[in-house]
Amino acid sequence: DVTEIEEKEAQAKQEEQIMKEQELSNLLHEKRYLKALGLAISLDRPHTVLTVVKAILKESDGRKRLEENIVRLRKDQKEAVLAFVVTWNTNSRNCHEAQAVVETLLKHEAPDSLLQYSGIKSAVESLLPYT
């Protein structure tokens, strides 16, 4: 019978999730946006990533800080953010943040490296009608 082991594993995962949520909340409160972005992406939380992007853009030099944070993400994290941006861009309340992220990616990534992103073709096709 492995029920007890499975229950312990599920409880451990739940506790780890709660710890990560608390850490994310602390990072946002401390305005440590790069770590907050990375953690929100790893937790696959598009809305939280959007919240972080909005918080960055509210800063006095928001565009510059957004660029600094997006540029420092790993390629897989940038791919995830690009997937989130496609969804954000379809909503008029979030389209400005989405466009700021797209602008940063286009400005700081070479076309050849952008073509290496997984899902770039569908992302561009989805972004074009709303952009």
MODELLER restraints for C-alpha pairs under 7 A, 6 or more apart:
rsr = mdl.restraints
at = mdl.atoms
rsr.add(forms.Gaussian(group=physical.xy_distance, feature=features.Distance(at['CA:24:A'], at['CA:36:A']), mean=5.66, stdev=0.5))
rsr.add(forms.Gaussian(group=physical.xy_distance, feature=features.Distance(at['CA:24:A'], at['CA:39:A']), mean=6.66, stdev=0.5))
rsr.add(forms.Gaussian(group=physical.xy_distance, feature=features.Distance(at['CA:27:A'], at['CA:33:A']), mean=6.88, stdev=0.5))
rsr.add(forms.Gaussian(group=physical.xy_distance, feature=features.Distance(at['CA:27:A'], at['CA:36:A']), mean=5.59, stdev=0.5))
rsr.add(forms.Gaussian(group=physical.xy_distance, feature=features.Distance(at['CA:28:A'], at['CA:36:A']), mean=6.27, stdev=0.5))
rsr.add(forms.Gaussian(group=physical.xy_distance, feature=features.Distance(at['CA:33:A'], at['CA:52:A']), mean=6.64, stdev=0.5))
rsr.add(forms.Gaussian(group=physical.xy_distance, feature=features.Distance(at['CA:34:A'], at['CA:69:A']), mean=5.46, stdev=0.5))
rsr.add(forms.Gaussian(group=physical.xy_distance, feature=features.Distance(at['CA:37:A'], at['CA:49:A']), mean=5.90, stdev=0.5))
rsr.add(forms.Gaussian(group=physical.xy_distance, feature=features.Distance(at['CA:37:A'], at['CA:52:A']), mean=6.54, stdev=0.5))
rsr.add(forms.Gaussian(group=physical.xy_distance, feature=features.Distance(at['CA:40:A'], at['CA:48:A']), mean=6.05, stdev=0.5))
rsr.add(forms.Gaussian(group=physical.xy_distance, feature=features.Distance(at['CA:40:A'], at['CA:49:A']), mean=5.68, stdev=0.5))
rsr.add(forms.Gaussian(group=physical.xy_distance, feature=features.Distance(at['CA:41:A'], at['CA:49:A']), mean=6.67, stdev=0.5))
rsr.add(forms.Gaussian(group=physical.xy_distance, feature=features.Distance(at['CA:41:A'], at['CA:77:A']), mean=6.57, stdev=0.5))
rsr.add(forms.Gaussian(group=physical.xy_distance, feature=features.Distance(at['CA:41:A'], at['CA:80:A']), mean=6.88, stdev=0.5))
rsr.add(forms.Gaussian(group=physical.xy_distance, feature=features.Distance(at['CA:46:A'], at['CA:84:A']), mean=5.66, stdev=0.5))
rsr.add(forms.Gaussian(group=physical.xy_distance, feature=features.Distance(at['CA:53:A'], at['CA:97:A']), mean=6.82, stdev=0.5))
rsr.add(forms.Gaussian(group=physical.xy_distance, feature=features.Distance(at['CA:54:A'], at['CA:97:A']), mean=6.69, stdev=0.5))
rsr.add(forms.Gaussian(group=physical.xy_distance, feature=features.Distance(at['CA:56:A'], at['CA:62:A']), mean=5.37, stdev=0.5))
rsr.add(forms.Gaussian(group=physical.xy_distance, feature=features.Distance(at['CA:56:A'], at['CA:65:A']), mean=6.61, stdev=0.5))
rsr.add(forms.Gaussian(group=physical.xy_distance, feature=features.Distance(at['CA:56:A'], at['CA:66:A']), mean=6.03, stdev=0.5))
rsr.add(forms.Gaussian(group=physical.xy_distance, feature=features.Distance(at['CA:57:A'], at['CA:63:A']), mean=5.94, stdev=0.5))
rsr.add(forms.Gaussian(group=physical.xy_distance, feature=features.Distance(at['CA:57:A'], at['CA:66:A']), mean=6.71, stdev=0.5))
rsr.add(forms.Gaussian(group=physical.xy_distance, feature=features.Distance(at['CA:67:A'], at['CA:104:A']), mean=5.72, stdev=0.5))
rsr.add(forms.Gaussian(group=physical.xy_distance, feature=features.Distance(at['CA:71:A'], at['CA:108:A']), mean=6.99, stdev=0.5))
rsr.add(forms.Gaussian(group=physical.xy_distance, feature=features.Distance(at['CA:79:A'], at['CA:117:A']), mean=6.13, stdev=0.5))
rsr.add(forms.Gaussian(group=physical.xy_distance, feature=features.Distance(at['CA:79:A'], at['CA:118:A']), mean=6.78, stdev=0.5))
rsr.add(forms.Gaussian(group=physical.xy_distance, feature=features.Distance(at['CA:83:A'], at['CA:123:A']), mean=6.73, stdev=0.5))
rsr.add(forms.Gaussian(group=physical.xy_distance, feature=features.Distance(at['CA:85:A'], at['CA:98:A']), mean=5.05, stdev=0.5))
rsr.add(forms.Gaussian(group=physical.xy_distance, feature=features.Distance(at['CA:86:A'], at['CA:123:A']), mean=6.18, stdev=0.5))
rsr.add(forms.Gaussian(group=physical.xy_distance, feature=features.Distance(at['CA:86:A'], at['CA:126:A']), mean=6.41, stdev=0.5))
rsr.add(forms.Gaussian(group=physical.xy_distance, feature=features.Distance(at['CA:86:A'], at['CA:127:A']), mean=5.94, stdev=0.5))
rsr.add(forms.Gaussian(group=physical.xy_distance, feature=features.Distance(at['CA:88:A'], at['CA:94:A']), mean=5.35, stdev=0.5))
rsr.add(forms.Gaussian(group=physical.xy_distance, feature=features.Distance(at['CA:88:A'], at['CA:95:A']), mean=5.93, stdev=0.5))
rsr.add(forms.Gaussian(group=physical.xy_distance, feature=features.Distance(at['CA:88:A'], at['CA:98:A']), mean=5.85, stdev=0.5))
rsr.add(forms.Gaussian(group=physical.xy_distance, feature=features.Distance(at['CA:89:A'], at['CA:95:A']), mean=4.28, stdev=0.5))
rsr.add(forms.Gaussian(group=physical.xy_distance, feature=features.Distance(at['CA:89:A'], at['CA:98:A']), mean=5.38, stdev=0.5))
rsr.add(forms.Gaussian(group=physical.xy_distance, feature=features.Distance(at['CA:89:A'], at['CA:130:A']), mean=6.72, stdev=0.5))
rsr.add(forms.Gaussian(group=physical.xy_distance, feature=features.Distance(at['CA:90:A'], at['CA:130:A']), mean=6.45, stdev=0.5))
